[in-house]
Amino acid sequence: MTILVCLDYRDARWELPIEVAAGLCRCLVAWQVNPPPVDGGVPEGVAKVLASTLVSRALVTFPTRTRNLGIAFVHASHAEDMQQAFDAEYFVWSQRGQVIFLSPAQAPPPTLSEKHLHLATNGDSLHKLADTGVTGVVLPGVDGDVAGIYTFTSQLLKELLTGLRAACDRIGAQFREVTEAELSQSLASE
């Protein structure tokens, strides 16, 4: 397994917000696994690495569907709980239907509503989530085969990337920072 990180992407084909408010930091995370997955989405090994990284640096909150077809938000501090975000029934990752909110692990969970899901997917309004206590967002990109990480501080992004590299090292996976052209070439060769 290889985790690819691109810090400067501009291509709209990733289906992620590109233009964001000043002060927001972002990166694109992609993966290569062997054998390649049949369906779009996050392969199990990648889900474990992403989940363990995110919960080690933040409280993770994501939407889920309730029995009465309403929306509830799950607050996860364990990787196993967080991995559910990649397989949520109504908020389908591979259809770009999921939003993963990050907030300080020691703080109370952010109070979120459906309105915040819409703010998170628009680069122009993403920064407004900071008012709720959210410190970052993870969004699925094209076909759920990539993820965009957006943070409100460069420190959080740095911590997440350091954690991602360490998680890869622990399981013997490769971690590579790449340009957008290198990323495109790597994913095209799968």
N, C-alpha and C positions, 0 to 999 in steps of 0.2 A: 504494500500500500504506500502511496505517495500523497502527501498533502502539499498542494501548490498554493502559494499566497502571492497575490498581485496587489501592490500598494497604490498603483496609479493606473486605473482603468478608465476609459472614456467611451467605449463602444456600447451603444444602446442594445446590442444583441444579447447582453447578459440579463436584460429585463430587470434591472435594479436602478434605483435612483442614482443619477450621476452628479447632477448639480445639487449641492447641499449648502446650507447656510455656513457662513464663516465660523470657524471654531470647531466644526464637526470633523472627525477623522473617520476614514473608511478604508476597508480593504476587501478584496474579493478572495474567497477561499474555494478551491476546487480540489478534486481528488481523482486519483487513478487507482483502481484495484484490479487484481488479477485473480480470477477471470472478471471481465467487465460485467456490471449488473445488466440484467435483461430489462428491468423497468427503471424509469426515472426515479429519482429520490436519493436518499442517503443510505448507502450500504451500512450494514450492521457495525462493522469495524470502525467506519468513519463516524457513525453516530456515537459510538462509545467514546472515541477520542474527543469529538466536539463537546459532548455532554460533560465529560469529566473536566475539560478545560473551562467551560463556562461556569459550572457550579463551584469550581475552585476559586474563582475570582468574583463571583456575583451571586445574588439571589436571582433565579430565573423564573419568569412569569410568562405563561402562554395561555391562549384561549382554548377552550374545549366546549363541546356541545353538551347540554344537560338533557335529562330525560324528557323534560317538557319543551325541548327544542330551543331553550334559551342559551345564553352564553355565560359560562363561568370561567374564572381565571385560576389556573393551577399555579401555585408558588412552589418551586422545586429547589431544594438545596442538596439533593442527592442525584448523581448521574442517572441512576435507573429511572427515577421519576421524570427527569428532564428529557430522557430519550423518547418519552411518549409524544412529545411535540412533533417528532418526525413522522409519527404514524397516526396522528389524530384523525378521526373519521370525517368530521365536517371541515376542519381546517387543514386541507390536504397540502402537504409540503410540495409534492411534485407538480401541483397546479398553482403554486405560488399563493396558497391560501393561508399560510401560517405566519405569525409574527411572534418572535421571541424577544421579550423585554428583559433587560438587565438592570439591576439596581444594587445598591450596597448590601452586602450579605448581612451586616449587623443592624441595618435599619428596618423599620416596619415595611411590609410589602407596599408597593404603589397601589393606589386605588385607580383602577382602570375600567373603561367602558368600551362599548363598540366604537365610539367616536375616536378613541385612541388607536384602534386598528387602522383607521383611515389616515390618521396623522402620520403613522409610521411608514406608510408606503409612498408618501409624497415627500420628495427631497426638500421642497420649499417649506413644509410644515414640520418636518422631523424634529427640529430643535425645540418645538413647543412641548415635547414630551418631558423635557428637563423639569418643567414646572410640577410634574407629578412625582418626581423623585427617581425617574428612570435615568440611567447613566449610559445606556446603549441599547441597540436593537440589532437583532440578527434576522435577516430576511432571505427567503429562498429566491434564487435567480432562475434563469431559463430551465424549464423542465425539472426543477428541483435538483439539478446536477451541480449547482454552485451555490454558495451562500455569500451574502454581503454582510459584513460586520460594520456597524456605524457606532461610534462612541462620541461622547460629548467632551472627552479629554484625551489628549495624546497618551497620558499615563495609562489609562485603562486599556487602550489599544495595544500599547507596548506590553503590558502585563498579560493580555490575552494571547498575543503572539509568542511571548516567552513560554507561557503555559502550554500552548499548542506544540511548540518545538519539544518541550520536555515530555509531553504525553506521547509524541511520536518516538522519541528516544527510548522511552520505557518499553514500548512494544516492538521496537525494531523497524518502525516505519520511517520512510524518508520524509524530510521537511525541506521544501525548496522555495525560496523567494524568487519570483520570476517576473519578467516584463509581461505586458499584455500580449505581445506578439508570441513570446515563448509559451504563454498559457494557452493561447489559441492553437498553436502548433501541437502542444502536448495532448490537448483534448481531441484534436482532429485525428491523431494517430491511434486512438483507441479502437 
